[in-house]
Amino acid sequence: MHKSVALWLTLLTVCVFGVGPAFSEDALDKVLPVRGFCIAAPSRSELDSFVQFIEQELAPRRVNTLVLRVDYNFQYASRPDLADRDGLSKDDAARLAKTCRDHGITLIPQLNLLGHQSWANHTGRLLQVHPEFDETPWVKMPEKYSWPNPDRLYCKSYCPRHPEVHAVVFDLVDELCDAFEADALHVGMDEVFYIGEEKCPRCGGRDKAELFADEVTLIRDHLNKKGRRMWMWGDRLLDGKATGIGEWEASENGTHGAIDLIPKDVVICDWHYERPDPTAVYFAMKGFDVVTCPWKDAAVAVQQLDNTLEFRAGSTEELRPHFRGMMQTVWSGAGGFLREFHDHGREGDDGGETASQCFRTLYDEIGNLPVD
């Protein structure tokens, strides 16, 4: 048994249940409140197998939170020009919501806001239909994408100060939450490299931390009015230079100061994939609920789980509730992941570990916690 697990179970037994080995039915929730899984929404042709995966794999492993990256894979009625005709329908969303509800899983759809409005050499649906929202219209999409490049193009952003952008994206936000019967929305906002660009007539020269914080707060306030909670990735709130974490899993373009300017009820998804950087402590000490997120390195995931259990076991009463738990992330399509998973997590194309291997290992560790 890991030392952190033993420490937590000792404290839990003595302080909550009294001396003795017995645990209540919700003991695992007390140890690890969030046990999450994040993946792209399936295509309609993959829906049956994905529902089966929820029922036969997620639920038995006691996954209780599913973040489904929907984005534009949906038949939006409010903005049909942004809809994918082959995307999930309202009935498909209701089916996924019911499946999750029947198995005690909180379903949280995701729509990438601010950043990730392009990928590789093509723009996403929002900027295809509304090129006027582009933060950097002078940066042209290359025929063949490579990194690094002279334009520092990773993904496009929309301009957070465009006067019409929020009327559009908030229609999508509301429809997505209604369709998936969700009381929370994951809004992405990771890896924002373009913000407050000098040539932008609306936000050029403005403080990037304030711009980022204003956008977070505006989205949060919109969700809050309808009783919904905002989830987001945490990398732009970390100082990549001071920590040495760098520009991907943290920020080197000045957005990190936003951490002191945004509402504290935003849930932070703290992702680190190559090292178990203990930045969850930083978010918790700033007053945020934080969920730690691995990808495909199983050893890192296990250490992150150990850290989370130690943080919960060893923290004050004020800090402990902020360490919410773990969420496995998947960055391939749902269909590709399911094929990989059912092939028992064969090696990735580069010969390395895969997300499905990491998922199995992480949830084996969680399943071995003696809390039932």
C-alpha positions as CSV (number, residue, x, y, z in Angstrom):
1,M,0.0,0.0,0.0
2,H,1.3,3.5,-0.8
3,K,2.3,5.5,2.2
4,S,-0.1,8.3,1.3
5,V,-3.0,5.9,1.1
6,A,-2.1,4.4,4.4
7,L,-1.9,7.8,6.0
8,W,-5.2,8.9,4.6
9,L,-7.0,5.7,5.6
10,T,-5.6,6.0,9.2
11,L,-6.9,9.5,9.5
12,L,-10.2,8.7,7.9
13,T,-10.8,5.7,10.2
14,V,-9.9,7.5,13.4
15,C,-11.3,10.9,12.7
16,V,-14.4,10.1,10.8
17,F,-15.5,6.6,11.5
18,G,-13.8,5.9,14.8
19,V,-11.2,3.1,15.4
20,G,-12.0,0.1,13.3
21,P,-11.9,-1.1,9.6
22,A,-15.5,-0.3,8.6
23,F,-16.3,2.3,5.9
24,S,-19.5,4.0,4.9
25,E,-21.0,3.6,1.4
26,D,-19.6,6.9,0.3
27,A,-16.1,6.3,1.7
28,L,-14.4,6.6,-1.7
29,D,-16.1,9.9,-2.2
30,K,-14.5,11.1,1.0
31,V,-11.1,9.9,-0.1
32,L,-11.3,11.1,-3.7
33,P,-14.4,13.2,-4.5
34,V,-13.8,13.6,-8.2
35,R,-12.9,10.5,-10.2
36,G,-13.0,11.8,-13.7
37,F,-12.5,11.0,-17.4
38,C,-12.1,13.5,-20.2
39,I,-12.5,12.6,-23.9
40,A,-13.8,13.9,-27.2
41,A,-17.4,13.3,-27.8
42,P,-18.1,10.3,-30.0
43,S,-19.4,10.6,-33.5
44,R,-23.0,9.4,-34.1
45,S,-21.7,6.2,-35.5
46,E,-19.7,5.6,-32.4
47,L,-22.5,6.4,-30.0
48,D,-23.6,2.9,-29.2
49,S,-20.1,1.7,-28.4
50,F,-19.4,4.8,-26.3
51,V,-22.6,4.3,-24.3
52,Q,-21.5,0.7,-23.7
53,F,-18.1,1.9,-22.6
54,I,-19.7,4.1,-20.0
55,E,-21.8,1.3,-18.7
56,Q,-19.2,-1.5,-18.8
57,E,-16.0,0.3,-18.1
58,L,-16.4,3.7,-16.5
59,A,-19.2,2.9,-14.1
60,P,-17.7,-0.3,-12.7
61,R,-14.4,1.6,-12.1
62,R,-16.5,4.2,-10.1
63,V,-15.8,7.1,-12.5
64,N,-18.2,9.8,-11.3
65,T,-17.3,12.7,-13.7
66,L,-17.3,12.6,-17.5
67,V,-16.0,15.7,-19.3
68,L,-17.1,15.3,-22.9
69,R,-15.3,17.6,-25.4
70,V,-18.2,18.4,-27.7
71,D,-17.1,21.7,-29.3
72,Y,-18.8,21.8,-32.7
73,N,-19.6,18.1,-32.9
74,F,-23.3,19.0,-32.3
75,Q,-26.3,20.0,-34.4
76,Y,-26.7,23.5,-32.9
77,A,-30.2,24.9,-33.5
78,S,-29.5,28.4,-32.0
79,R,-26.6,29.0,-34.5
80,P,-27.2,26.6,-37.4
81,D,-24.4,28.1,-39.4
82,L,-22.0,26.7,-36.7
83,A,-23.7,23.3,-36.5
84,D,-22.2,20.0,-37.7
85,R,-25.0,18.3,-39.6
86,D,-23.4,15.0,-38.8
87,G,-22.8,15.9,-35.2
88,L,-24.6,14.7,-32.1
89,S,-28.3,15.5,-32.0
90,K,-30.3,16.8,-29.1
91,D,-31.7,13.2,-28.6
92,D,-28.1,11.8,-28.6
93,A,-27.2,14.3,-25.9
94,A,-30.2,13.3,-23.9
95,R,-29.2,9.6,-24.2
96,L,-25.7,10.3,-23.0
97,A,-27.1,12.4,-20.1
98,K,-29.4,9.6,-19.1
99,T,-26.8,7.0,-19.3
100,C,-24.5,9.0,-17.1
101,R,-27.3,9.9,-14.6
102,D,-28.3,6.2,-14.3
103,H,-24.7,5.3,-13.3
104,G,-24.1,8.2,-10.9
105,I,-21.8,10.0,-13.3
106,T,-21.8,13.8,-13.6
107,L,-21.7,14.7,-17.3
108,I,-19.9,18.0,-18.2
109,P,-19.8,19.1,-21.8
110,Q,-16.9,21.1,-23.1
111,L,-16.8,24.0,-25.6
112,N,-13.3,25.5,-26.2
113,L,-13.6,29.3,-25.6
114,L,-11.0,32.0,-26.3
115,G,-8.1,29.7,-27.5
116,H,-8.0,26.6,-29.6
117,Q,-10.0,28.2,-32.5
118,S,-7.8,26.5,-35.0
119,W,-5.7,23.3,-35.3
120,A,-2.7,22.6,-37.5
121,N,-3.4,24.3,-40.9
122,H,-7.2,24.9,-40.6
123,T,-9.4,27.2,-38.6
124,G,-12.2,25.9,-36.4
125,R,-15.9,26.4,-37.1
126,L,-16.2,29.7,-35.2
127,L,-13.6,31.5,-37.2
128,Q,-14.6,29.9,-40.4
129,V,-18.1,31.4,-40.1
130,H,-17.0,34.6,-38.2
131,P,-13.5,35.5,-39.4
132,E,-14.1,39.0,-37.9
133,F,-13.7,37.5,-34.4
134,D,-10.1,36.5,-35.2
135,E,-7.5,38.0,-32.7
136,T,-4.8,37.7,-35.4
137,P,-6.3,38.0,-38.9
138,W,-2.9,39.0,-40.3
139,V,-1.6,35.5,-39.4
140,K,-2.5,33.3,-42.3
141,M,-3.0,29.6,-42.0
142,P,-0.1,27.8,-43.6
143,E,-0.6,25.1,-46.3
144,K,1.6,22.8,-44.2
145,Y,1.8,23.4,-40.4
146,S,5.0,23.1,-38.4
147,W,6.2,24.2,-35.0
148,P,8.0,26.4,-34.3
149,N,7.1,29.0,-37.0
150,P,7.7,32.7,-37.5
151,D,4.2,33.7,-36.5
152,R,4.3,31.7,-33.2
153,L,1.1,30.1,-34.5
154,Y,-0.1,27.2,-32.4
155,C,-3.9,27.8,-32.2
156,K,-5.9,30.9,-33.2
157,S,-7.9,32.8,-30.5
158,Y,-11.0,34.9,-30.8
159,C,-10.7,38.5,-29.7
160,P,-12.3,38.7,-26.2
161,R,-13.1,42.4,-26.8
162,H,-15.0,41.9,-30.1
163,P,-18.4,43.4,-29.4
164,E,-20.4,40.5,-31.0
165,V,-18.4,37.4,-30.1
166,H,-20.2,36.6,-26.8
167,A,-23.7,36.8,-28.2
168,V,-22.6,34.0,-30.5
169,V,-20.7,31.8,-28.1
170,F,-23.1,32.2,-25.3
171,D,-25.9,30.9,-27.5
172,L,-23.8,27.8,-28.0
173,V,-23.0,27.6,-24.3
174,D,-26.6,27.7,-23.3
175,E,-27.8,25.2,-25.9
176,L,-25.0,22.7,-25.0
177,C,-25.7,22.8,-21.3
178,D,-29.5,22.5,-21.9
179,A,-29.0,19.6,-24.3
180,F,-26.7,17.6,-22.0
181,E,-28.8,18.5,-19.0
182,A,-25.6,19.9,-17.4
183,D,-25.1,22.1,-14.4
184,A,-21.5,22.7,-15.3
185,L,-19.5,23.5,-18.4
186,H,-15.8,23.0,-19.2
187,V,-14.7,26.0,-21.3
188,G,-11.2,24.9,-22.1
189,M,-9.1,28.2,-22.2
190,D,-5.8,26.3,-22.3
191,E,-2.7,27.1,-24.3
192,V,-3.8,30.6,-25.2
193,F,-0.8,32.0,-27.0
194,Y,-2.6,34.8,-28.9
195,I,-4.1,37.4,-26.6
196,G,-3.8,41.2,-26.4
197,E,-1.8,41.3,-29.6
198,E,-0.4,44.7,-30.5
199,K,-2.1,44.9,-33.9
200,C,-5.5,44.1,-32.5
201,P,-7.5,47.4,-32.6
202,R,-9.6,46.4,-29.5
203,C,-7.2,44.8,-27.1
204,G,-3.7,45.6,-28.4
205,G,-1.5,46.9,-25.6
206,R,-3.8,45.9,-22.8
207,D,-2.6,43.9,-19.8
208,K,-2.9,40.3,-20.8
209,A,-3.6,39.1,-17.3
210,E,-6.6,41.5,-17.1
211,L,-7.8,40.5,-20.5
212,F,-7.7,36.8,-19.6
213,A,-9.3,37.4,-16.2
214,D,-12.1,39.5,-17.8
215,E,-12.9,36.8,-20.2
216,V,-12.9,34.1,-17.5
217,T,-15.1,36.3,-15.3
218,L,-17.6,37.1,-18.1
219,I,-18.1,33.5,-19.0
220,R,-18.3,32.5,-15.3
221,D,-20.9,35.1,-14.6
222,H,-23.0,34.0,-17.6
223,L,-23.0,30.4,-16.4
224,N,-23.6,31.4,-12.8
225,K,-26.8,33.2,-13.7
226,K,-28.3,29.9,-14.7
227,G,-26.9,28.0,-11.7
228,R,-24.0,26.4,-13.7
229,R,-20.4,26.1,-12.6
230,M,-17.4,26.8,-14.8
231,W,-14.5,24.3,-15.2
232,M,-11.3,25.3,-17.1
233,W,-7.7,24.2,-17.7
234,G,-5.3,25.8,-15.3
235,D,-2.1,26.3,-17.4
236,R,-2.6,30.0,-18.2
237,L,-2.8,30.8,-14.5
238,L,0.7,29.5,-13.8
239,D,3.9,31.5,-14.2
240,G,5.9,29.3,-16.6
241,K,9.1,31.3,-16.2
242,A,9.2,31.6,-12.4
243,T,8.3,27.9,-12.0
244,G,10.4,26.6,-14.9
245,I,7.4,24.7,-16.1
246,G,7.5,26.5,-19.5
247,E,5.1,27.9,-22.0
248,W,2.8,24.8,-22.6
249,E,1.8,23.6,-19.1
250,A,2.1,27.2,-17.8
251,S,2.1,30.7,-19.2
252,E,5.0,32.8,-20.5
253,N,3.0,35.5,-22.1
254,G,1.8,37.3,-19.0
255,T,-1.6,35.8,-18.3
256,H,-0.6,34.2,-15.0
257,G,-1.5,37.2,-13.0
258,A,-5.2,36.5,-13.7
259,I,-5.2,33.9,-10.9
260,D,-5.7,36.8,-8.4
261,L,-8.5,38.4,-10.5
262,I,-11.0,35.7,-11.3
263,P,-13.8,34.2,-9.2
264,K,-12.8,31.5,-6.7
265,D,-15.7,29.2,-7.6
266,V,-14.1,28.3,-11.0
267,V,-12.9,24.7,-11.0
268,I,-9.3,24.4,-12.1
269,C,-8.2,21.3,-14.1
270,D,-4.5,21.2,-13.4
271,W,-2.8,19.2,-16.2
272,H,0.8,17.9,-16.2
273,Y,1.8,15.1,-18.4
274,E,5.5,14.5,-18.1
275,R,6.2,15.4,-14.5
276,P,3.9,15.4,-11.5
277,D,4.4,19.1,-10.7
278,P,2.5,19.7,-7.5
279,T,0.8,22.9,-8.6
280,A,-2.5,21.8,-7.2
281,V,-1.2,23.1,-3.9
282,Y,-0.8,26.6,-5.4
283,F,-4.4,26.6,-6.8
284,A,-5.8,25.3,-3.5
285,M,-3.9,28.0,-1.5
286,K,-5.4,30.6,-3.9
287,G,-8.9,29.3,-2.9
288,F,-9.8,27.2,-6.0
289,D,-11.2,23.7,-6.2
290,V,-8.6,21.8,-8.3
291,V,-8.7,18.5,-10.2
292,T,-5.3,16.9,-11.1
293,C,-5.1,15.6,-14.7
294,P,-2.7,13.0,-16.2
295,W,-2.6,11.8,-19.8
296,K,-0.5,8.8,-20.9
297,D,2.4,8.4,-18.5
298,A,1.1,5.9,-15.9
299,A,4.0,6.5,-13.5
300,V,3.2,10.2,-13.5
301,A,-0.5,9.5,-12.9
302,V,0.2,7.2,-10.0
303,Q,2.4,9.8,-8.4
304,Q,-0.2,12.5,-9.0
305,L,-2.8,10.2,-7.3
306,D,-0.4,9.7,-4.3
307,N,0.2,13.5,-4.1
308,T,-3.6,14.2,-4.2
309,L,-4.2,11.7,-1.4
310,E,-1.3,13.2,0.7
311,F,-2.6,16.7,0.1
312,R,-6.1,15.8,1.3
313,A,-4.7,13.8,4.3
314,G,-2.2,16.4,5.4
315,S,-3.9,19.7,4.8
316,T,-5.9,21.9,7.1
317,E,-9.7,21.8,7.2
318,E,-9.7,24.9,5.1
319,L,-7.5,23.5,2.3
320,R,-8.5,19.8,2.2
321,P,-11.8,20.3,0.3
322,H,-10.1,22.1,-2.5
323,F,-8.2,19.0,-3.6
324,R,-11.1,17.4,-5.4
325,G,-9.4,14.4,-7.1
326,M,-8.2,13.1,-10.4
327,M,-9.3,13.2,-14.1
328,Q,-7.8,11.0,-16.8
329,T,-7.5,13.0,-20.1
330,V,-7.6,11.5,-23.6
331,W,-6.5,13.5,-26.7
332,S,-7.5,11.2,-29.4
333,G,-10.9,10.7,-30.9
334,A,-13.4,8.6,-29.0
335,G,-13.4,5.9,-31.6
336,G,-9.6,5.7,-31.7
337,F,-9.4,5.5,-27.9
338,L,-12.0,2.7,-27.8
339,R,-10.2,0.7,-30.3
340,E,-6.9,1.2,-28.4
341,F,-8.6,0.4,-25.1
342,H,-10.2,-2.9,-26.3
343,D,-6.8,-3.8,-27.8
344,H,-5.6,-3.6,-24.1
345,G,-3.7,-0.4,-24.6
346,R,-1.2,-1.5,-27.1
347,E,1.9,0.8,-27.5
348,G,1.4,4.1,-29.2
349,D,2.6,4.9,-32.6
350,D,5.9,6.2,-31.1
351,G,6.3,3.0,-29.1
352,G,5.4,4.8,-25.9
353,E,2.6,4.5,-23.4
354,T,-1.0,5.2,-24.3
355,A,-3.8,7.0,-22.6
356,S,-5.7,3.7,-22.3
357,Q,-2.8,2.2,-20.4
358,C,-2.6,5.2,-18.1
359,F,-6.4,5.0,-17.6
360,R,-6.3,1.3,-16.6
361,T,-3.3,1.8,-14.3
362,L,-4.8,4.9,-12.6
363,Y,-8.2,3.3,-12.0
364,D,-6.6,0.1,-10.9
365,E,-4.8,2.1,-8.2
366,I,-8.1,3.8,-7.3
367,G,-9.9,0.5,-7.3
368,N,-7.4,-1.0,-4.9
369,L,-8.0,1.7,-2.2
370,P,-9.5,-0.4,0.6
371,V,-12.5,1.8,1.2
372,D,-15.5,-0.4,0.5
